[in-house]
Amino acid sequence: MINTDKYEGHTEGEWDLHSMGDGWTIGQLRKIDRTLMQDAPLLLAEVKRLREENELLRKADWEYECLWTWLAENTNLLNTIEPLMEEWKKELIE
């Protein structure tokens, strides 16, 4: 996880970058803006990681919903499993 506090106070909106020969200069930017720009690859990697994690959680949630839908449709089985789950929860807490 990236500590985003170090970017607090960065320039919001478009930045005024100036062309310098065949490249761009960032020397006129404030230090905090340069830090944000330099960390862009790290921030992008974190966005990608979080998207992958979100996708895994979304799939797990969907599978969980499918399971409970199936169990609800098979109430006799659900009535057998629910008390067991409550017992297991108590055992985990103890």
N, C-alpha and C positions, 0 to 999 in steps of 0.2 A: 504494500500500500504506500502510496506517495504522499508525503506531507505537503499539502497544497498551501499551507500558511505562508510559505516563503514567497508566494506569488501575490499576496494581498497588496493592493495598491497599484497593480500594474495598469498601464494605459489601456482603457477599454475602447472598443471601436477600431477603426482603421488606423494603422500606423503610417506615418509619413516617411517612407524609405526613399533614399536618393541613389540614383544610379551613379556608379563610379567606374568608368571605363567599361570593362566587360563583366563587372560584378556589382554587388550591392554593398553598401557600407552600413554597419549597425553601430558604429562608433558614437553617433549622436543620440542613440536611444539611452534611456535611463537604465541604470544597472539592473533594476528589477525586471524591466522588459527584456533585456538581453538574457537574463537567467531563464525567463519563461521561454524565450525563443530557443535557447540552447537545450532546454529540457524537453522540447517538443517530441523527439523520438521516444523518450521515456514515457511521456504522457500518452502518446499514441499506443505504445505497447500495453500500458495499463488499461486503456479503453478496450483494446482487443481482448485482454485477459478477462476483464469484467463481463464482456459480451459472451465469451465462452462459458464462464461460470453461470451467468444468467440463463443461458440456453440449457445447461445441465439441470439447473434448478427448475426451470419451466417443464422440462421433460419429466423430472421426478414428480413434480406436482401433478402433471397429467396422468402419470402411471398410478399415483396414489388415488386420484379421483376415479380412475377406471376400476381400481380394486374395490373401493367402497361402493361404487355403483353396482358392481357384480355381487358384492356381499349383501347389499340392500335387496337385490333381486332374489337372493338365496337366503332369506331371513332365517331359516332354520339353522343354517351354518353360522350366520352372524350371531344368533343367540347363544351358540356354543362357544364361539371365539371371544366375544366381548368379556365375559367373566374371566377367562384365562388371561386376556390382556391386562385387565385390572390387577390380577394377582402378580403378573410379571412386573408391572409398574411398581407395585408395593415392594417387591423383592429388590428391584433396582435401587429404590430409595433407601432401603435398610442397609 
